[in-house]
């Protein structure tokens, strides 16, 4: 990071001369932290530290702590034997194969390098990308890889009449699935009654798999409904500038006043929080928040915790409006989880009023400060593919559903309302909540086991490569979806031997910008700073006085891979009970 500075010569020489430690990017260290480091080195104490997080605790034996965020990264690079505990003494560097990939633990899309030996992931390290994650990654991205070898789905399964799941071959699973679908069609034809079919994609599914699911699902069910798990129901997804982070991750550092609305960047996007902290420390950025009062490791003006405060700011009656009005580049960051509330449309409208009133949306001036923070790794990619055109968001009542297909979608609400005769198909890589509710389970590949394209919260297209093969009989998601229909799909519609992105109805056909790796397509505001005309605009919107809930309950175990990780379980114990060594 160009704005960071090294420690003074005395501290650096004391640490390096006695303990052989080379300090890089140490400008993020506070003066007190630098003093503690130099004092510890001068006194002969071992100097070595991480970010003061639960995952960092077993790594360091030093007495000083460098604190960036609760899930920040290792700011001190050691030349000696200062290594992470999960990787220590497990392999030699020359035994490992390096593969570039994209992290799927949050919406930032950090660039990572996956180190593998044989069929096992040995460690994950950051890969330099100044526009996205610089040289950092979060603790969850770095240490949750042990979850890739636990609770994996490695064989197709079919639910028996007694309620148990039985492992079967791929041919058997496909036959069962086709027979059940044909049975539903015959019953619907004989009775003359239609039925609902839904497909839900999870935020960690790759873009190619989403496009393939969209094509095949609508082929089987022309009236089927597509949904994105965790996507907001309040934003107009017909216009890209409505649901992306328009300022960009790196561009937010240029903002001089930032309003956080129902978002906790320290948990939802730790690397974004690091950028904000750097701008507050060195760039004199002013930050205010509306929502839960949390410690973001830098000064934040907490304005309130409900829509009452947001309305006051939108109307210009709140005292902090003067700070926004005086800012040259104000920005508003809204959490995607907040907008998923029942009154999300009203909250989104008020937040956009704040952005327009303070001049955050200024396309003529080259600045767009309207930002939506998505916690899903590929939620923006799903919205780019129009995966939610039928119904915005996911329904809470599934009582009329006869077919439900879940692509890496876990933890959906309201599944207890599914009728007994509903066919639930789950395709994913872990035996999580989705697999437990499924009648047919199709094992897929995790992000380290397939080549896939992901779009982060700022709309940047990034491609990762496969570091190893899926376990057992598991296949990549695109291969699974292409084989579901068997010989019923003409070869011309299958797209030949190319990838889903290259097929006639693939991702690049639906959204051409997805074919350009590393690019960010600017979201053109055809109506300038005004809101785009949409059906139903002008209808009265009402927001409740209910306080904004925390966006993340347990950041360390928020998706299937981290929920299967023993290291993340220990981190959870530290965060809740301050007990790391419990077995």
C-alpha positions in Angstrom: 0.0 0.0 0.0 1.6 3.2 -1.2 0.2 5.3 1.7 1.8 3.2 4.4 5.2 3.9 5.9 7.7 1.7 7.6 8.7 1.7 11.3 11.5 3.8 12.4 15.1 2.6 12.0 15.5 1.9 15.7 12.4 -0.3 16.1 13.1 -2.1 12.8 16.8 -2.7 13.6 16.1 -3.9 17.1 13.5 -6.4 15.9 15.4 -7.6 12.8 18.8 -7.6 14.5 17.8 -9.7 17.4 15.0 -11.9 16.1 15.5 -12.0 12.3 12.1 -10.5 11.6 11.5 -8.2 8.6 8.6 -5.8 9.0 6.7 -4.8 5.8 3.8 -2.5 5.4 4.1 -1.4 9.0 2.5 2.0 8.5 -0.8 0.5 9.7 0.8 0.1 13.1 -0.3 2.7 15.6 2.4 4.7 17.4 1.6 2.8 20.6 1.9 -0.5 18.7 5.3 0.5 17.2 6.5 1.6 20.6 5.4 -1.8 22.0 7.2 -3.6 19.3 10.5 -1.7 19.7 10.3 -2.1 23.5 9.7 -5.8 23.3 12.6 -6.3 20.9 14.9 -4.2 23.0 14.0 -6.2 26.1 14.7 -9.5 24.4 11.1 -10.6 24.1 10.0 -12.6 21.0 8.4 -10.2 18.6 5.7 -11.6 16.2 2.1 -10.9 15.9 -1.0 -11.0 13.7 -4.0 -8.8 13.8 -5.2 -9.5 17.3 -7.9 -11.9 16.1 -8.9 -15.4 17.3 -7.3 -17.0 14.3 -4.1 -15.1 14.9 -3.8 -16.1 18.5 -2.1 -19.5 18.0 0.3 -18.0 15.5 2.2 -15.5 17.5 4.2 -15.7 20.7 4.9 -12.0 20.9 3.8 -9.5 23.4 2.7 -6.8 21.0 -0.4 -6.8 18.8 -1.1 -5.1 15.5 -4.8 -4.4 15.3 -6.6 -3.6 12.1 -10.0 -5.3 12.2 -11.5 -8.4 13.8 -10.8 -10.3 10.6 -7.9 -8.4 9.2 -4.7 -10.0 8.0 -1.1 -10.5 9.0 0.6 -7.1 8.8 4.1 -8.3 9.7 5.9 -10.7 7.3 8.4 -12.9 9.2 11.6 -14.1 7.8 12.1 -16.7 10.5 9.7 -19.5 11.8 6.7 -17.2 12.4 4.0 -19.3 10.6 0.3 -19.9 11.1 -0.5 -22.7 13.5 -2.8 -24.7 11.1 0.0 -24.8 8.5 3.0 -25.1 10.8 5.2 -28.2 10.2 2.7 -29.8 7.7 4.7 -29.5 4.5 7.6 -27.9 2.8 7.1 -25.0 0.3 8.6 -26.8 -2.6 6.1 -29.6 -2.2 3.2 -27.4 -2.9 1.5 -26.4 -6.1 0.3 -22.9 -6.5 -3.1 -22.0 -8.2 -4.6 -18.5 -8.5 -8.2 -18.4 -7.3 -10.9 -16.0 -6.0 -12.1 -16.0 -2.4 -15.8 -16.6 -1.9 -16.1 -15.9 1.9 -17.4 -12.4 1.4 -18.4 -9.9 -1.3 -15.0 -8.4 -1.8 -13.7 -11.2 -3.9 -10.1 -11.2 -2.6 -7.5 -12.6 -4.9 -5.8 -15.6 -3.3 -3.3 -18.3 -4.1 -4.3 -21.9 -3.1 -1.4 -24.2 -2.2 -2.1 -27.8 -2.6 -0.3 -31.1 -2.1 -1.9 -34.0 -3.8 -5.6 -33.8 -3.1 -5.5 -31.5 -0.1 -5.4 -27.8 0.4 -2.4 -27.0 2.6 -2.7 -23.2 2.9 -4.2 -20.1 1.3 -2.3 -16.8 1.0 -3.2 -13.5 -0.5 -2.4 -12.6 -4.1 -1.6 -8.9 -4.8 -4.4 -6.9 -6.4 -4.3 -3.2 -5.5 -7.8 -2.6 -6.8 -9.5 -5.3 -4.7 -7.7 -6.6 -1.7 -4.2 -5.1 -2.0 -2.0 -7.6 -0.2 -4.5 -8.6 2.5 -7.1 -11.4 3.0 -9.5 -12.0 5.9 -8.9 -14.5 8.6 -11.8 -16.6 7.3 -10.4 -16.7 3.8 -6.9 -17.7 5.2 -7.8 -20.3 7.8 -11.2 -21.9 6.9 -9.8 -24.2 4.2 -9.8 -27.2 6.6 -13.6 -27.1 6.1 -13.0 -28.3 2.5 -12.3 -31.8 3.8 -15.1 -32.1 6.3 -18.8 -32.9 5.7 -18.3 -33.2 2.0 -20.8 -34.6 -0.4 -18.9 -37.1 -2.6 -21.7 -39.3 -4.0 -25.3 -38.7 -5.4 -28.0 -39.6 -2.9 -31.7 -40.3 -3.1 -34.1 -40.2 -0.1 -35.8 -43.5 0.6 -39.4 -44.0 1.8 -38.1 -44.3 5.4 -36.6 -40.8 5.3 -32.9 -41.8 5.0 -30.6 -40.9 2.2 -28.9 -43.6 0.2 -25.8 -43.2 -2.0 -26.5 -44.1 -5.6 -24.7 -43.8 -9.0 -25.1 -40.8 -11.2 -27.3 -42.8 -13.7 -29.6 -43.8 -10.9 -29.9 -40.3 -9.5 -30.7 -38.9 -13.0 -33.3 -41.6 -13.6 -35.0 -40.9 -10.3 -35.0 -37.2 -11.0 -36.5 -37.6 -14.5 -39.1 -40.1 -13.3 -40.3 -37.8 -10.6 -40.5 -34.8 -13.0 -42.4 -36.9 -15.5 -44.8 -38.0 -12.8 -45.5 -34.4 -11.8 -46.2 -33.5 -15.4 -48.6 -36.4 -15.9 -50.5 -35.5 -12.7 -50.7 -31.9 -13.6 -51.9 -32.8 -17.1 -54.6 -35.2 -15.9 -55.9 -32.8 -13.2 -55.6 -29.7 -15.3 -54.0 -27.9 -12.3 -50.6 -26.1 -12.6 -47.9 -26.2 -10.0 -45.1 -23.9 -8.9 -41.4 -24.6 -9.7 -38.6 -22.6 -8.0 -34.9 -22.5 -8.4 -32.7 -20.7 -5.9 -29.0 -20.0 -6.4 -26.7 -19.4 -3.5 -24.2 -16.5 -3.3 -21.1 -18.7 -3.7 -22.2 -20.4 -7.0 -20.1 -19.5 -10.0 -21.5 -17.5 -12.9 -21.2 -20.4 -15.4 -23.3 -22.7 -13.3 -25.9 -20.0 -12.8 -26.3 -19.5 -16.5 -26.5 -23.2 -17.1 -29.1 -23.6 -14.4 -31.1 -20.7 -15.8 -31.1 -22.2 -19.3 -32.1 -25.8 -18.2 -34.6 -24.9 -15.5 -36.5 -22.6 -17.9 -36.4 -25.3 -20.5 -38.1 -27.8 -18.2 -40.4 -25.2 -16.5 -41.1 -22.2 -18.8 -43.2 -20.6 -16.0 -40.6 -21.4 -13.4 -39.3 -18.8 -11.0 -35.7 -17.9 -10.3 -34.3 -16.5 -7.1 -31.1 -15.4 -5.5 -30.6 -16.4 -1.9 -29.8 -13.4 0.2 -30.5 -10.9 -2.5 -32.4 -7.8 -1.6 -36.0 -7.4 -2.5 -36.0 -3.6 -2.4 -33.7 -2.5 -5.3 -34.5 -2.2 -8.9 -32.2 -4.8 -10.4 -33.0 -3.7 -14.0 -30.4 -1.0 -13.6 -26.9 -2.0 -12.5 -26.1 1.2 -10.7 -28.9 0.4 -8.3 -27.2 -2.7 -6.8 -23.4 -2.4 -7.1 -20.8 -0.4 -5.2 -20.4 2.4 -7.7 -17.5 4.1 -6.0 -15.4 0.9 -6.1 -13.4 -0.6 -3.3 -10.3 1.5 -4.0 -12.4 4.5 -5.0 -13.9 4.7 -1.6 -10.6 5.8 -0.2 -11.1 9.2 -2.0 -14.4 9.9 -0.2 -14.2 12.5 2.6 -17.5 11.7 4.3 -19.1 8.2 4.5 -22.5 7.3 5.9 -23.0 3.6 6.8 -26.6 2.5 6.8 -27.3 -0.9 8.4 -23.9 -2.2 7.6 -21.0 -3.5 9.6 -18.0 -3.5 7.3 -15.8 -5.0 10.0 -17.7 -8.2 9.8 -19.3 -8.1 6.4 -16.2 -7.0 4.4 -13.1 -6.8 6.6 -10.9 -5.5 3.8 -13.3 -2.7 3.0 -13.1 -1.8 6.7 -9.3 -1.7 6.4 -9.6 0.8 3.5 -11.9 3.0 5.5 -9.7 2.8 8.5 -6.7 3.9 6.4 -8.6 6.8 5.0 -9.8 7.9 8.4 -6.3 7.7 9.8 -4.3 9.3 7.0 -6.9 10.9 4.7 -9.1 12.6 7.3 -12.3 10.8 6.2 -15.3 11.3 8.5 -17.5 8.3 9.0 -21.0 8.0 10.6 -23.3 5.0 11.0 -27.0 4.3 11.4 -27.6 0.9 12.9 -26.0 -1.2 15.7 -23.2 0.5 17.6 -20.1 -1.5 16.9 -16.4 -1.0 17.2 -14.9 -0.5 13.7 -11.4 0.3 15.1 -11.6 3.9 14.0 -13.7 7.0 15.0 -17.3 6.7 13.9 -20.2 9.0 14.7 -23.1 6.8 15.7 -26.2 8.7 14.7 -29.0 6.3 15.6 -30.2 2.8 15.1 -33.5 2.9 13.2 -35.4 4.4 10.3 -36.2 7.5 12.3 -32.6 8.7 12.1 -32.4 7.8 8.5 -35.5 9.8 7.7 -34.1 12.8 9.5 -30.9 12.6 7.5 -32.8 12.2 4.3 -34.9 15.3 5.1 -31.8 17.3 6.0 -32.8 18.0 9.6 -30.1 16.0 11.3 -27.0 17.9 12.5 -24.7 15.5 10.6 -26.2 16.7 7.3 -23.8 19.7 7.5 -20.9 17.4 7.3 -22.3 15.6 4.3 -23.1 18.9 2.6 -19.6 20.2 3.1 -18.0 17.1 1.7 -16.6 17.2 -1.8 -17.0 13.4 -2.3 -19.7 12.1 0.0 -20.6 8.4 -0.1 -23.4 6.3 1.3 -22.9 2.5 1.9 -26.1 0.4 2.4 -26.1 -3.2 3.6 -27.8 -5.7 1.4 -29.2 -7.5 4.4 -30.9 -4.4 5.7 -32.7 -3.9 2.4 -34.1 -7.5 2.7 -36.4 -6.4 5.5 -40.1 -6.1 4.8 -39.8 -2.3 4.7 -36.6 -2.5 2.6 -38.1 -0.5 -0.2 -38.8 2.5 2.0 -35.3 2.2 3.6 -33.7 2.1 0.1 -35.7 5.1 -1.0 -34.6 7.2 2.0 -31.0 6.1 1.6 -31.0 7.2 -2.0 -32.6 10.5 -1.0 -29.6 11.0 1.3 -27.2 10.3 -1.5 -28.9 12.7 -3.9 -29.4 15.5 -1.3 -25.7 15.5 -0.3 -24.4 15.3 -3.9 -23.1 11.8 -3.6 -24.6 10.9 -7.0 -22.8 13.3 -9.4 -22.3 11.6 -12.7 -21.3 14.8 -14.5 -18.6 15.4 -11.9 -17.2 11.9 -12.2 -18.3 10.7 -8.8 -21.0 8.2 -7.8 -21.2 7.6 -4.1 -24.2 5.3 -4.0 -22.9 1.9 -2.8 -24.6 -1.4 -1.9 -22.5 -3.8 0.1 -23.3 -7.5 -0.7 -22.1 -10.2 1.6 -22.3 -12.9 -1.1 -19.3 -13.6 -3.3 -21.4 -13.7 -6.5 -24.7 -12.0 -5.7 -23.9 -9.3 -8.2 -23.1 -11.9 -10.9 -26.5 -13.5 -10.3 -28.3 -10.2 -10.6 -26.3 -9.5 -13.8 -27.7 -12.7 -15.2 -31.3 -11.7 -14.2 -31.7 -14.6 -11.9 -34.5 -12.8 -10.0 -36.7 -11.5 -12.9 -39.7 -13.6 -12.0 -40.1 -12.7 -8.4 -37.8 -10.3 -6.5 -36.1 -12.3 -3.7 -37.2 -15.6 -2.3 -40.8 -16.3 -1.1 -41.4 -17.0 2.6 -44.3 -19.4 1.8 -43.5 -22.5 -0.3 -46.9 -24.2 0.3 -47.7 -24.3 -3.5 -44.3 -25.4 -4.6 -43.9 -28.8 -6.2 -40.3 -28.5 -7.5 -37.5 -26.7 -5.6 -34.0 -26.8 -7.0 -31.2 -25.4 -4.7 -27.9 -24.6 -6.2 -25.5 -24.0 -3.3 -28.3 -22.4 -1.4 -28.4 -23.2 2.3 -30.3 -21.7 5.2 -33.4 -20.6 3.3 -36.3 -19.5 5.5 -39.8 -21.1 5.3 -38.8 -24.5 4.1 -41.0 -26.0 6.8 -44.0 -24.8 4.7 -43.1 -27.1 1.8 -45.7 -29.7 1.0 -44.9 -33.4 1.5 -45.1 -34.2 -2.2 -42.6 -31.4 -3.2 -39.5 -32.6 -5.0 -36.4 -30.9 -3.5 -33.1 -31.2 -5.3 -29.9 -29.9 -3.8 -26.7 -29.4 -5.7 -23.7 -28.4 -3.6 -20.5 -29.5 -2.0 -21.3 -29.8 1.7 -23.8 -31.7 3.8 -25.4 -28.6 5.2 -29.1 -27.5 5.7 -29.9 -27.7 2.0 -28.8 -31.3 1.7 -30.7 -32.2 4.8 -34.0 -31.1 3.3 -33.4 -32.6 -0.2 -35.0 -35.6 -1.8 -32.2 -35.8 -4.4 -28.6 -34.7 -3.6 -26.1 -33.9 -6.4 -22.5 -33.5 -5.2 -20.8 -30.5 -6.7 -17.3 -28.9 -6.5 -16.1 -26.2 -4.1 -14.5 -23.0 -5.3 -11.0 -24.5 -5.1 -12.1 -27.5 -7.3 -13.5 -25.8 -10.4 -12.7 -22.9 -12.7 -15.4 -20.3 -12.3 -16.2 -16.6 -12.7 -17.3 -14.4 -9.9 -18.5 -10.8 -9.7 -17.7 -9.0 -6.5 -19.7 -6.2 -4.8 -18.2 -3.4 -7.0 -19.1 -5.4 -10.1 -15.6 -6.6 -10.9 -15.4 -9.8 -13.0 -12.8 -12.2 -11.7 -11.9 -15.8 -12.7 -10.4 -18.5 -10.5 -8.8 -21.8 -11.6 -9.2 -25.3 -10.3 -6.5 -26.2 -7.8 -7.5 -29.9 -7.4 -10.3 -32.4 -8.3 -13.6 -32.8 -6.5 -13.7 -35.7 -4.0 -15.2 -39.0 -4.8 -17.9 -38.9 -7.5 -18.5 -35.2 -7.2 -18.4 -33.1 -10.4 -18.2 -29.5 -11.3 -21.6 -27.7 -11.2 -21.7 -27.1 -14.9 -21.0 -30.8 -15.7 -23.8 -31.8 -13.2 -26.3 -29.5 -14.7 -25.5 -30.5 -18.3 -26.0 -34.1 -17.5 -29.3 -33.8 -15.7 -31.4 -33.9 -18.9 -29.3 -36.6 -20.5 -30.1 -37.3 -24.2 -33.1 -35.0 -24.1 -31.0 -31.9 -24.9 -29.7 -31.6 -28.5 -25.9 -31.3 -28.8 -26.3 -27.9 -30.5 -28.0 -26.6 -27.4 -25.3 -28.0 -25.1 -22.8 -25.5 -26.5 -20.4 -28.2 -27.8 -17.3 -29.0 -25.8 -16.8 -25.5 -24.6 -17.6 -24.0 -21.3 -21.0 -22.6 -20.2 -19.8 -19.1 -20.9 -19.0 -20.1 -24.5 -22.4 -21.7 -25.2 -25.0 -20.0 -27.2 -27.1 -19.3 -24.1 -24.2 -19.0 -21.6 -23.2 -16.3 -19.2 -21.4 -14.2 -21.9 -24.5 -14.3 -24.0 -26.7 -13.0 -21.2 -24.2 -10.4 -19.9 -21.3 -9.8 -22.4 -19.2 -7.9 -19.8 -18.7 -11.2 -17.9 -16.4 -12.4 -20.6 -13.7 -9.8 -19.7 -11.7 -11.0 -16.7 -10.7 -8.3 -14.2 -13.0 -5.6 -15.7 -15.6 -3.4 -14.1 -18.3 -2.2 -16.4 -19.4 1.3 -15.4 -23.0 1.5 -14.6 -24.4 4.3 -16.8 -26.9 6.6 -15.2 -29.2 7.4 -18.1 -31.3 9.7 -15.9 -28.3 11.4 -14.2 -28.8 11.7 -10.5 -32.6 11.1 -10.8 -34.1 7.8 -10.0 -34.9 5.7 -13.1 -38.6 5.4 -13.9 -40.0 2.0 -12.8 -43.6 0.6 -12.6 -45.3 1.5 -9.4 -43.0 4.5 -8.6 -44.6 7.1 -6.5 -46.6 4.7 -4.4 -46.4 5.5 -0.6 -43.7 3.6 1.3 -43.7 3.1 5.0 -40.8 2.1 7.3 -41.2 0.8 10.8 -39.4 2.1 13.9 -37.8 -1.3 14.5 -34.1 -1.0 15.1 -31.7 -2.2 12.5 -30.6 -5.7 13.4 -26.9 -6.8 13.2 -26.2 -7.9 9.6 -24.1 -10.9 10.7 -24.7 -13.0 13.7 -21.6 -15.2 13.5 -19.1 -14.0 10.9 -16.8 -16.9 11.4 -19.4 -19.5 10.4 -21.6 -17.8 7.8 -21.6 -20.4 5.0 -21.1 -24.2 4.6 -17.3 -24.3 4.3 -16.6 -22.2 7.4 -19.4 -24.0 9.3 -17.5 -27.3 8.6 -14.1 -25.7 9.7 -12.6 -26.7 13.1 -10.5 -23.5 13.1 -13.6 -21.3 12.6 -15.3 -23.2 15.4 -12.5 -22.3 17.7 -12.7 -18.7 16.5 -16.4 -18.7 17.4 -15.6 -20.0 20.9 -13.1 -17.2 21.3 -15.7 -14.6 20.2 -18.4 -16.0 22.4 -16.8 -17.7 25.4 -13.1 -16.6 25.1 -12.1 -20.3 25.0 -9.8 -21.4 22.2 -8.3 -24.6 23.5 -11.5 -26.5 24.1 -11.5 -29.8 22.3 
